[in-house]
Amino acid sequence: MYSKRRAGVLALLFVFGFSKLGAVSYEEAYELEKEAPIFAIPLYEEVVKTAPVADVRKTASSRLYFLYEKFNKYVPALQYQIRAGTLKNKKGEWSPLVKNLADGLGVSAFSLLGILNACSKETSAWIPPEPTINPDTGELVQPVPPEPYRILSKKENFPLIRFCYSLKMKNRDYEGWDHIFFYLFEKELLAKDGALPLWVGSSIQSGKGTPYRRIFLSGRFKDLSNDSKSDILFLYAKFLRHKGKFESSTRYFLMSGNYSSAKRAKWETAKNLLLMDRKKEACTYIGDSFYSGDESEILMKKICQSGSGDWLSDYLPSIKILMRENPDPVFAYALEGGGRDAQEFFTKQVGLKSSDKDDDAEEDSESAEILAKLVPTESRLKFPFWDARDKEADLIVPDRAKYLCKVIRRPFFGTPSIQPQFCKEVSPGSLETLLSIVGEEEEETSFAFADPAYLPLSVKWQWKDISNLETNSDGTPSKPSKGPYSEAGPWSLEYIVYRKVLNRAYAEIRLGKDQYYVVSVKPSYVIWNKN
C-alpha cells in the first residue's frame, strides 16, 4: 500500500536518524504551520530549545503559545503564561485560560496553579511529624503537609488528582506519584474505585510492580463502577499492545467501550487495526468521529482521506519527535507503514519496562499489606469481571456444521474467510474436546465453525444460568445492567480464541450492534449438544 512512499520515508529517516533529530529551523516550523498547524508545535519547541539567536527563540515561543491555546494544550500554555507573567491582566483578573480551566475542573485558580507547579517537580515522600504544642496558647498544632499533599488533601480539589497523575506520568516522576498515591490512600482520601485505575496505570507506565497482577486483581473488586471497569479494560488493552499482542489488545479496547468512553475505545481499536495493516477496516470504524483531536487522530484522519502518502515527507520531522516523546501506533504507521515491521518498530519505541507476563499466577512482587488495603479479601470476586471460567454455557450450532477452522487474517467487523487446509472435522461435544481435535500449536489462534462447503456459520452462545452472578445488598439475585451476563442470550458467537501459553479459551460474543465482550471460559463447561 505504502511501498513507494515508504521508500522515500526511509530515505529521509537516513538523513534525520532515529537517535537524534537534526537542527530544526524557524522557517521549517513556520512552513509546516501553514499546512498543518498542530504538527508545527514539536518543531517550534525544538527551535526554542536549540536556536542560537534569542530573537528567533522569542518569536518561536510566541507562535507556540498561539498554537497551544488553539489546540487546547493547557499545561504548556499555562507554563508559558507563568514564564511571561501573564496569568493576570492589569486589573488583577485571571487570564481566560486560567479561569476556563479552573472552572471546568471545579477548582480555584490558586489550587490549579499550585498543583501545576508542585506536580511538575519531583515529589519526595512526606511522613507527618508529631504534632507540636503552641508555647503561647498550649494548643496542639498539627503539622501542615507540603505541596502537593496539602492541596490534594482537600475534598474540593479531588478533580486535580488525575491532573497531578498526568503530570507525573509525563515527567516520568513515577516514584513521586507513588508517594502521593499512597499518602492519599492511607488517609482514605482516595476511594478504591477511583484508586485502582491509577494504581494500574502507573505500573504500566513505569514498569514498577507487576502490571498484569494489578489489572487482574483490580478486575476482581466487587464495587467497580462502569467508568472504572472501562478504564481497567482500556489499561489492559494498552498493556497488551505494549507487549506486541495487537489482536488481543484490540479485543479489550473494544470491550472497554461497552462500559464507558465508547469513542476512546473506537479510536484505540482503529489505531491497532491500522498498525496491523487493516487500513480500510480501521478507517471505516472511526468514520467522521473525533475523541481528543490530538496529533495522532488528526494524522489518522489524513491517512484515511489520502490515497497516497506523498504528503508525509513534510510531516516527518514532527512525527519523529512525537514518536520519540509519546509512541503511538499512528505515528509508527506513518513512519513504517502497517504490518509486522511497523509493529516491531512500535514496540521497540515503547520499550516495555517490565517483563511481567499476562497470566494470573498468584505470585507477585506487590506488598501484601498494600494489596489487602486496595482490594480487601472480602471485596474480591473469584475472577475478574471479564472472566467466566466458573460459568456454564451452551453452543447452539446449526446441524450442517462440519468443521472448526483456524482463521488466519480474522476481521473484527465482517465475515471471516475460511481456508479448507486450516479446518478439522468436529462433532458435538465439549469445547475442551473440540480444541483437542484441532491441536493448535500457535501461541494464539481464532476459530470459527464452517459447513461442508467451508462457509462460516452463525453460531449462538447461551449462558446456562445467570441468576446467581450478582446479588443486591439484601441478598436477592440481581442481573448486571452491563457486561457479558446482562442477558442469558442467545448471543452471537464471533470466534473461539485459544491461547496455548495459558491453556485458556476465550469466547467473543455480541448482542446487537453495540455489545461486544470477550470472556475467558473453561472449555469443559461449554457444551455443543446435538439438536
C-alpha positions in Angstrom: 0.0 0.0 0.0 2.7 2.4 1.0 5.7 0.9 -0.7 6.8 4.0 -2.8 6.1 6.4 0.0 7.8 4.1 2.5 11.0 4.1 0.4 11.0 7.9 0.4 10.3 8.0 4.1 13.2 5.5 4.8 15.5 7.7 2.8 14.5 10.7 4.9 15.0 8.7 8.0 18.5 8.1 6.9 19.0 11.8 6.8 17.3 12.6 10.1 18.2 9.4 12.0 16.2 7.9 14.9 18.6 8.6 17.7 18.9 12.3 17.3 16.9 14.9 15.3 18.8 17.3 13.1 18.6 21.0 13.8 15.2 22.4 13.0 14.9 26.0 11.6 12.2 28.5 12.4 11.4 28.6 8.7 10.7 24.9 8.6 8.3 25.2 11.5 6.6 28.2 10.0 6.1 26.5 6.7 4.6 23.4 8.3 2.3 25.6 10.4 0.7 26.9 7.2 -0.2 23.3 6.1 -0.8 21.5 9.4 -0.6 23.9 12.4 -0.7 21.2 15.2 2.3 19.4 13.7 4.4 22.7 13.8 4.3 22.6 17.6 7.1 20.0 18.1 9.3 21.9 15.6 8.8 25.2 17.3 9.6 23.5 20.6 12.9 22.3 19.1 13.6 25.8 17.9 13.0 27.3 21.3 15.5 24.7 22.8 18.2 24.9 20.1 18.1 28.2 18.2 21.3 30.2 18.9 19.6 33.6 18.3 17.4 35.0 21.2 15.0 36.8 18.9 14.3 33.6 17.0 13.6 31.7 20.2 11.3 34.5 21.4 9.4 34.5 18.1 9.0 30.7 18.2 7.7 31.0 21.7 5.0 33.4 20.7 3.9 31.1 17.9 3.9 28.2 20.3 1.6 30.0 22.8 -0.8 30.7 20.0 -0.9 27.1 18.9 -1.1 25.8 22.5 -4.3 27.8 23.0 -5.7 26.9 19.6 -5.3 23.2 20.2 -6.2 23.2 23.9 -2.8 22.2 25.2 -3.5 23.7 28.6 -0.4 22.7 30.5 2.3 24.2 28.2 0.0 27.2 27.7 -0.2 27.8 31.4 3.5 27.3 31.8 4.1 29.9 29.1 1.8 32.4 30.9 3.7 31.7 34.1 7.1 32.5 32.4 5.6 35.5 30.6 3.9 36.9 33.8 0.5 37.0 32.0 -1.6 34.8 34.4 -3.4 38.0 35.4 -4.3 41.2 33.5 -3.6 44.7 34.7 -6.9 44.7 36.7 -5.7 41.6 38.6 -8.2 39.3 36.8 -7.1 35.8 35.9 -6.5 35.2 32.2 -9.3 33.5 30.3 -7.2 30.3 30.0 -6.7 30.0 33.8 -10.3 30.9 34.5 -11.8 28.5 32.0 -9.6 25.6 33.0 -10.2 26.1 36.7 -14.0 26.5 36.2 -14.1 23.4 34.0 -12.4 21.3 36.8 -14.5 23.0 39.5 -11.5 24.2 41.5 -9.9 27.5 42.4 -7.3 29.1 40.1 -4.8 29.1 43.1 -5.3 25.3 43.6 -4.9 24.6 39.9 -1.7 26.6 39.6 -0.4 25.2 42.8 -0.8 21.6 41.6 0.7 22.5 38.2 3.8 23.9 39.9 4.1 21.2 42.6 3.4 18.2 40.4 5.7 19.4 37.7 8.6 18.9 40.1 9.9 15.8 41.8 7.9 14.9 44.9 9.6 13.4 48.0 7.8 11.2 50.5 6.2 13.0 53.4 5.8 11.4 56.7 3.9 13.6 59.1 5.9 14.6 62.1 4.4 14.5 65.6 2.1 17.4 66.5 3.7 20.3 68.4 2.3 22.4 71.2 2.0 26.2 70.8 4.0 27.7 73.7 1.7 30.7 73.9 -1.7 29.0 73.8 -0.8 25.5 74.8 -2.9 24.2 71.9 -1.9 21.2 69.9 -0.6 22.2 66.4 -1.0 19.7 63.6 1.8 19.7 61.0 0.9 21.2 57.7 1.7 19.0 54.7 3.9 20.4 51.9 2.6 20.7 48.3 1.1 18.9 46.5 -0.1 16.9 49.6 -1.8 19.9 51.2 -3.9 20.9 48.1 -4.8 17.3 47.2 -5.9 16.6 50.7 -8.9 18.9 50.4 -12.0 17.3 49.0 -12.8 20.2 46.8 -9.6 19.6 44.9 -10.1 15.9 44.2 -10.5 16.7 40.4 -6.8 17.7 40.5 -5.6 14.2 41.5 -5.8 12.9 37.9 -4.3 16.2 36.7 -1.3 15.6 39.0 -1.2 12.0 37.9 -0.9 13.0 34.2 1.9 15.5 35.0 3.8 12.9 37.0 3.5 10.3 34.2 4.5 12.8 31.5 7.6 13.9 33.6 8.3 10.2 34.5 8.4 11.0 38.2 6.9 7.6 39.0 8.3 7.5 42.5 6.9 10.9 43.3 3.5 9.7 42.1 3.7 6.6 44.3 4.4 8.9 47.3 1.3 11.0 46.6 -0.9 8.0 45.7 -0.2 6.0 48.9 -0.4 9.2 51.1 -3.9 9.9 49.8 -4.9 6.3 50.0 -3.6 5.8 53.6 -5.5 9.0 54.6 -8.7 7.5 53.0 -8.9 10.5 50.7 -9.0 8.3 47.6 -11.8 5.8 47.1 -10.8 2.3 46.0 -13.0 2.6 42.8 -11.0 5.6 41.6 -7.7 4.5 43.0 -7.5 1.2 41.2 -7.2 2.6 37.6 -4.5 5.0 38.8 -2.7 2.1 40.5 -2.8 0.0 37.3 -1.9 2.9 35.0 1.2 4.0 36.9 2.5 0.4 36.9 2.1 0.1 33.1 3.9 3.5 32.6 6.7 2.9 35.0 7.2 -0.9 34.8 7.2 -1.0 38.6 5.3 -3.7 40.4 3.5 -6.3 38.4 1.2 -4.7 35.9 -0.9 -7.7 34.9 -1.4 -8.7 38.5 -2.6 -5.2 39.3 -5.0 -5.5 36.3 -6.3 -8.9 37.3 -6.7 -8.0 41.0 -8.5 -4.7 40.2 -10.9 -6.6 38.0 -11.9 -8.7 40.9 -13.0 -5.7 43.0 -16.8 -6.2 43.6 -17.7 -2.5 43.7 -16.2 -1.2 40.5 -18.2 1.5 38.7 -18.7 1.2 34.9 -16.2 4.0 34.4 -13.6 2.2 36.3 -14.3 -1.1 34.5 -13.8 0.8 31.3 -10.6 2.3 32.5 -9.2 -1.1 33.7 -10.0 -2.8 30.4 -8.5 0.1 28.5 -5.3 -0.1 30.5 -5.3 -3.9 30.0 -5.5 -3.3 26.2 -2.6 -0.8 26.4 -0.6 -3.3 28.4 -1.2 -6.0 25.7 -0.4 -3.5 22.9 2.9 -2.6 24.5 3.7 -6.3 24.6 3.0 -6.6 20.8 -0.2 -8.6 21.3 -2.3 -6.4 18.9 -5.2 -8.7 18.3 -5.7 -9.4 22.0 -5.3 -5.7 22.7 -8.0 -4.8 20.1 -10.5 -7.1 21.8 -10.0 -5.4 25.2 -10.2 -1.9 23.7 -13.5 -2.9 22.0 -14.9 -4.3 25.3 -13.9 -1.2 27.3 -16.2 0.9 25.2 -19.2 -1.2 26.4 -18.9 0.2 29.9 -17.9 3.8 29.2 -15.9 6.1 26.9 -17.1 4.5 23.7 -15.3 7.0 21.4 -12.0 6.4 23.2 -12.4 2.7 22.7 -13.2 3.1 19.0 -10.2 5.3 18.3 -7.7 3.0 20.0 -9.2 0.0 18.3 -8.8 1.7 14.9 -5.2 2.6 15.7 -4.4 -1.1 16.4 -6.2 -2.1 13.1 -4.1 0.5 11.2 -0.8 -0.8 12.6 -2.0 -4.4 11.8 -2.2 -3.2 8.1 -6.0 -3.1 8.1 -6.4 0.5 7.0 -9.8 0.1 5.3 -11.3 -1.6 8.4 -9.7 1.0 10.7 -10.9 4.0 8.7 -14.4 2.6 8.3 -14.7 2.0 12.0 -13.9 5.6 13.2 -16.0 7.3 10.4 -16.1 11.0 11.0 -15.7 11.0 14.8 -13.0 12.5 16.9 -12.2 11.7 20.5 -9.5 14.0 21.7 -8.5 15.7 18.5 -4.8 15.2 19.2 -2.0 14.8 16.7 -2.5 11.1 16.3 -6.2 11.5 15.5 -5.6 14.3 13.0 -2.8 12.3 11.3 -5.0 9.2 11.1 -7.8 11.2 9.5 -5.4 12.5 6.9 -4.1 8.9 6.3 -7.7 7.7 5.8 -8.6 10.5 3.5 -5.5 10.3 1.3 -4.9 7.9 -1.5 -1.1 8.0 -1.2 1.4 9.1 1.4 3.4 11.5 -0.7 2.4 14.4 1.7 4.1 12.6 4.7 7.6 13.8 3.9 6.7 17.3 5.1 5.4 15.9 8.4 8.2 13.5 9.0 10.4 15.7 11.4 7.4 16.4 13.6 6.2 12.8 13.6 9.6 11.6 14.6 9.7 13.9 17.6 6.2 12.9 18.6 7.1 9.2 18.3 10.1 9.7 20.5 8.1 11.5 23.2 4.8 9.6 23.1 4.9 6.5 20.9 1.6 5.9 19.1 0.5 3.3 16.6 -0.5 6.0 14.1 3.0 7.6 14.2 4.6 4.2 13.7 2.3 3.5 10.7 3.2 6.9 9.2 6.9 6.1 9.6 6.9 2.4 8.7 3.6 1.5 7.1 1.5 -1.3 8.5 2.4 -4.9 9.2 5.0 -6.8 11.3 7.9 -4.3 10.7 5.7 -1.4 11.9 4.5 -3.4 14.9 8.1 -4.3 15.9 9.1 -0.7 15.5 6.3 0.5 17.7 7.0 -2.0 20.5 10.7 -1.1 20.3 9.9 2.6 20.7 7.5 1.9 23.6 10.3 -0.1 25.3 8.3 -2.3 27.7 9.8 -1.7 31.1 8.6 -4.8 32.7 8.9 -8.5 31.9 5.5 -9.1 33.6 3.5 -11.8 32.0 -0.2 -11.6 31.3 -1.1 -14.7 33.4 -2.9 -14.9 36.7 -0.4 -16.9 38.8 -0.7 -16.0 42.4 3.0 -15.0 42.7 3.6 -11.2 42.6 6.1 -8.7 43.9 3.4 -6.4 45.4 3.3 -5.7 49.1 0.7 -8.0 50.7 -0.2 -5.1 53.0 -0.9 -2.8 50.1 -2.9 -5.4 48.2 -5.1 -6.1 51.3 -5.8 -2.4 51.6 -6.6 -1.7 48.0 -8.7 -4.8 47.4 -9.7 -6.4 50.7 -10.2 -10.1 50.6 -13.9 -9.7 51.5 -14.3 -7.4 48.5 -12.8 -9.7 45.9 -14.7 -11.7 43.3 -13.3 -15.2 42.4 -12.4 -13.9 38.9 -12.2 -10.5 37.2 -15.5 -9.2 35.8 -14.5 -10.3 32.3 -13.6 -13.9 33.3 -16.3 -16.6 33.1 -14.4 -19.7 34.0 -16.9 -20.6 36.6 -19.9 -20.2 34.3 -21.5 -22.9 32.1 -22.8 -22.2 28.5 -24.3 -24.0 25.5 -23.2 -23.6 21.9 -26.1 -23.5 19.6 -24.6 -24.8 16.3 -26.5 -25.4 13.0 -27.0 -29.0 12.1 -24.9 -28.6 8.9 -21.8 -27.7 10.9 -18.9 -30.0 10.0 -15.6 -28.1 10.6 -13.9 -26.0 13.2 -11.5 -23.8 11.3 -8.5 -21.7 12.2 -9.0 -18.1 10.8 -5.7 -16.7 9.6 -6.4 -13.0 9.0 -9.5 -12.6 11.0 -11.7 -9.4 10.6 -13.1 -7.7 13.6 -16.1 -6.4 11.7 -17.2 -8.8 9.0 -17.4 -12.4 7.7 -14.2 -14.4 8.1 -12.6 -16.1 5.1 -12.3 -19.9 5.6 -9.4 -21.8 4.1 -10.0 -25.6 3.9 -6.4 -26.6 4.8 -7.0 -25.0 8.2 -10.1 -26.9 9.1 -10.7 -30.1 11.2 -13.8 -32.1 11.2 -15.6 -32.0 14.5 -18.8 -33.3 16.1 -20.9 -32.2 19.1 -19.2 -32.3 22.5 -17.5 -30.0 24.9 -15.3 -27.2 23.8 -12.4 -29.0 25.5 -12.9 -31.9 23.1 -13.1 -29.6 20.1 -9.9 -27.8 20.9 -8.1 -31.1 21.5 -9.1 -32.2 17.9 -7.7 -29.1 16.3 -4.5 -29.4 18.3 -3.3 -25.9 17.6 0.4 -25.2 18.3 0.4 -21.4 17.8 0.5 -19.1 20.8 -2.9 -17.6 20.0 -5.5 -18.7 17.4 -9.0 -17.7 16.5 -11.5 -20.4 15.4 -14.9 -20.3 13.6 -17.4 -23.1 12.7 -17.9 -23.9 9.0 -20.3 -26.1 6.9 -19.4 -28.9 4.4 -18.7 -26.2 1.8 -16.3 -24.4 4.2 -18.6 -21.4 4.6 -18.7 -19.7 8.0 -21.8 -20.4 10.2 -23.8 -18.3 12.5 -23.3 -19.9 16.0 -25.1 -18.8 19.1 -24.0 -18.7 22.7 -26.4 -19.2 25.6 -25.5 -18.9 29.3 -27.0 -21.7 31.3 -27.6 -19.7 34.5 -27.1 -16.0 35.1 -29.4 -15.7 38.1 -26.7 -16.1 40.7 -24.0 -13.9 39.2 -24.6 -10.9 41.3 -26.7 -10.1 44.4 -28.3 -7.0 45.8 -27.5 -5.6 49.2 -30.4 -7.6 50.6 -29.0 -10.8 49.2 -31.6 -11.2 46.4 -30.3 -12.1 42.9 -29.5 -9.3 40.6 -28.6 -9.0 37.0 -25.9 -6.6 35.8 -27.1 -3.7 33.6 -23.9 -4.0 31.5 -21.5 -6.8 30.9 -21.4 -10.3 29.3 -24.0 -11.6 31.7 -26.5 -8.8 31.2 -28.6 -11.2 29.1 -28.6 -15.0 29.1 -28.7 -14.9 25.4 -28.6 -16.1 22.8 -25.6 -14.1 21.9 -23.8 -14.3 18.6 -20.5 -16.2 18.8 -17.9 -14.4 16.8 -14.9 -16.6 17.5 -13.4 -19.0 19.9 -9.9 -17.9 20.8 -7.3 -20.3 22.2 -4.1 -19.2 23.9 -1.8 -22.1 24.2 0.7 -20.4 26.5 -2.1 -20.1 29.1 -4.1 -23.2 28.0 -7.0 -20.8 28.1 -10.0 -20.4 25.8 -12.0 -17.2 25.2 -15.4 -16.6 23.6 -16.1 -13.4 21.6 -19.8 -12.7 21.9 -22.0 -10.0 20.5 -25.5 -8.8 21.2 -26.9 -6.3 18.7 -24.6 -3.8 17.2 -23.0 -2.3 20.3 -22.4 -5.0 22.9 -19.2 -6.9 22.4 -17.4 -8.9 25.0 -14.5 -11.4 25.2 -14.7 -13.7 28.2 -12.3 -16.3 29.4 -14.1 -19.7 29.7 -13.4 -23.1 31.0 -13.6 -25.4 27.9 -15.2 -28.3 29.7 -18.0 -26.0 30.8 -19.0 -25.1 27.3 -21.1 -27.8 25.5 -22.3 -28.3 21.9 -25.3 -30.6 22.1 -26.8 -32.2 19.0 -30.1 -30.6 18.3 
